[in-house]
Every structure is written in structure tokens, then in C-alpha cells.
Amino acid sequence: MNSKADFRIEFFGESGLLVIFGERIDCELNRKVHLLAEWLAQKSIAGITDAIPAYASLLIAFDPLKCNHDLLSTLIEQWAEQGEKSFTHPGRLVEVPVIYGGDYGPDLNFVAGHCGLSVDEVIRIHSQAEYRVFMMGFSPGFPYLGGMNPAIAAPRLQTPRPKVPAGSVGIAGQQTGIYPSESPGGWRLIGWTPLKLFDPEGEPPFLLEPGDRVRFYPIQQEKS
Amino acid sequence: MRWIEVIHGGYFSSVQDLGRIGWGRFGVPRGGAMDEFALRAGNRLVGNEDEVAAIEVGPGGFEFRVSHDTIIAVCGRGFTLSVDDQPVPLWQSLRVNKNQQVRVVHGEGGMWAIVAVNGGISVKEIMGSRSTTLVGKFGGWQGRLLQAGDRLPIGFARIPPDLRMPPQSLDEIYKSVSPVPIRVVKGPHADCLPEEAYRQFLQQTFTLSSVSNRTGYRLEGEPLSTNTSADMVSFGMLPGAIQLPPGRLPIVMMADTPPTGGYPVIAVVIRADLPRLAQCEPDITPIRFEEINPEQARLIFDRMMKKLDQILVLNASDEFWNWAGAIK
């Protein structure tokens, strides 16, 4: 059940409003973020320029000459009273093929060792779960995926790699993610996907959206 | 094909418009001109819509020529302008002829200038914008800063290229008093801060660190007296947000800010004052922050937009046309 007490609304300048549901990384909190984001998108309110979902908050940016805090706050409270009935779709399911280990996942052995598991067990656990795109950030199209089994959690690298190839699948703490473009990065790399997550000129440019569900499945490198 | 040719690119020149609106949830920085007012004013002075792309010039200056007789305007702070070595004013609608050499030279008192051309810079639109995203290396001209030899396409204007008359006081928003007061709205996490530290933020005079860039302006001064190391989970971010990292010296997020961040946002610079902050010079301009409420901030932004509405289409009086066209 939603209730007013479930969140607080803060000013973010004259052009923004931050709806805070909590202060931790949590599936239930994040689900509410996407519920509200989707509800707002369906309402297509004049003047809203951006709605940025994060782990436990939604930042709504708007043109202050077309929209205002009062109007939005009232709407959000209306949403809270209606509850979750307004939620219409549970997020698309996107399946992501991954070549685990070897040069594609140079940290897979470390993760296995760190967790006291075999490499195959790590792969099995990683590809068994269904993840949720909690939020996107760090670089365009980078999905922070929640819902990972804590049994394969691993700390970040002490010193980030200067270059992580696009498509690399990594683990940091209890999250997993995919690098959409080549960039520096400190996540433990366990595999690589041939899928293109971000193509600036693509239609659409991004494979994933915040709120999507993601499932990994292992593939083998083709013998040449 | 109509084009503008870069003769000298300077160090930080790039194609910018009002930014990539609506892509923040995919992790895409909004980007866009550092000085929104200069961009809007420049576009209006050449008969473009506000959101048309222009060239943003940073310290290092810029030099160019155009392929055809047209109208240009250069708006910003800290620059001088010449056409074939004849000095001409900024914040004016100017006629330039084919192949005339236009130089935008950086001096003192500001950081960014906008070169607007009738018809706009017509590079490919990516995710609804022509802005250059340097971090992602896309948008603008090949996703990078401009260099000598680049030839950027100029679009066809919907509005015929008449000269336009700016009000005398078009650039009054920059009128400087020292220290420059930058107005802010209290931030969503101001309450994480001891009251004393927030007061210190408002009473102190800061300068900008020289490592400031299009992503963020770092403030230098006395670190705020707080040992709150608020452990926050990432949340959405907008240009103007003032974050307090563990070093306890605030950073103001600017046009290229990533759309998420994780340090407490103690205040947010009002939209109408972001251009003024953008123009502050590292190590030089003294800056002070002043808190106002969101409704006041909205009214000030409204006033800024109305100022732009005072730019009038000139009834092509021959006298003015001749004056503007006298640069041979």
C-alpha cells in the first residue's frame, strides 16, 4: 500500500522536484520509483522535460513557466492515493547473451575465488536470476541491475581499469551491470555480450530502459 | 551548400543548442550551451528559434568565415569581436559577407561566447539535439571540439535574415557587482547539513577552481564545517545542483553534468543565474550565494525570458543596414 508517509517531495531548484522514497538500494523502493515514473509518463503533463528514476528517488525536471511544484505535488499525492492499481506493465523482458570468463571476463576467476564457488556456479547463479534495470547512469545507457544473488557479490577493483570494452558484464557489490561503450571502469568483469546497448544514431538508441527486466544466458565463443 | 569554416578553433569550441532534453533517464547528460541566455539572445538576433544550434566558444577564442552573405551575432562575456580586423560589438545583429574573417578573441571578464548564424548550425540531430556530448563522443560535429578546417553546414532559415535591434540593456543580467551574488534555492539535502555549515555556505565568498569545466564548477574557499558524510544512494541530477563531496568544498554541476549523482545537494542555482555563474572566471571572480524561494526564482526566470522578447525586428532602415554592412 502506498501512503503519503511513503515518500517525501523536495524542491530541486525552480525547475525540479525530487521524490524520495528511501535511502537504500532495494527492489521494493525501486519498484515504486518506476511505478510513479510510468504513471507520470502516461499522464503526459505539459512542461515536464525529464523524469530521471534512480534507486530510491525520482527527479522530475520541468519548464517552470509551464509547470510548477504545487501542481506536480498534488498529482503525486493523487497517485499515492490511487495506489498501485495504475501500474499496467511489469517492464519488458530483455534476454542478454553472455560469453563468460576468459578474455571476455578477466575477473570471473577472482569472483569465484572470492565467493568460494566454482566458475560454473558463478555463471549459473548470474544467469539464473531475473534482474531489474534500477536506473541508468555513469555513462549513457549503463544499466544498474538489481536483484543479484548476494552469493556472487564482489567488491570493485581497487584501481579502475582505464579501458573497459563496450559490452563487458561486471559485478560491483550486490549489483551487476553492462558497459554500453568503452570507458574506464572498476567493476569486476565476468563476461561480455555481443549486443549493442547504445548506438547514438539508432532508433531507439538504447537496448534497455529503466524499469526493464533483464535475464542473462551463457553462450560460447564461436570457433574460428 | 552553405557552411561556416573554422579558421582557428580555440580550445573549447563546440556545437551546442539548448541540450538533449528528455534523455536523462538513459544516463545521457543534457549538455547544451553553458550560457543559455547568450544562446537564446544570439539566436533571436539572427532570426532563429531559441533551440537552434550555435557555436559555443570558450577561452582560446575562435575564428571563422562563412560561405555566403548572412547575419550573425556573438553574445557572451569576456570576448571582443572583429570582422576583417574592424572591431564590432557583441550582442548585436551583424551583417557579414562571404569570406569575411570573423575573430572572437577571449580577454577578461567572462568565459563563454555564442556565435549564432542565421539558419543555425545544421549538423545531424541526435536524440533530439545537435549539442556535442564530449563524454559520449557523439552529437555536434563528429562528437568533438572544433578544429581549424572543419566546415559545418548551415541550415536554411525560416525567417528572412533581417537585422534585429536589441534593447540597450540586453546583457544587463551580467552587470557585475563584487562579489557576484548567485541566487540559489535550498537543496533537497540541505537538512543533512548542520545549520552552521549551511550559513557558512551562504556567508562565504568563493572563487572557482581552475579545474572547472563544462561538467562542473568546483568552488574554492573554506571547507564547510560539517563531518556529515551522508551516505546517499545515487539520485537524479540537474545543471545548477550544488553537491557537497567529502572534501567539503561544494561543486556546482554545469551543463554536461551526468544525470545522476551521489553527494548531498545543498542548494540549486536558479536557472536565470546559471549563465552568470558560467561566466565567472576561475581564481578571479569572487562569488557569493544568496538563498531565495522557488517562486522568486521562477519570476526571475520569467523576467529573463521577457527580456529576450524585447529584441525587435528592425524595419530595415537603410541607415542601420548600411552601418551594419559597412564592414568591408
Interface residues (C-beta under 8 A of the other chain):
Chain A: E10 F11 F12 G13 E14 S15 G16 L18 I20 E23 R24 I25 A37 T49 D50 A51 I52 P53 A54 Y55 A56 S57 L58 L59 A61 P64 L65 N68 H69 M135 M136 G137 F138 S139 P140 G141 F142 S181 P200 E201 P205 F206 E209 P210
Chain B: I21 G22 W23 G24 R25 F26 G27 V28 P29 R30 K124 I126 M127 T133 V135 G136 F138 G139 V185 K186 G187 P188 H189 M232 V233 S234 F235 G236 M237 L238 G240 A241 P258 P259 T260 V265 V268 V269 I270 R271 P294 E295 A297 R298 F301 D302 M305
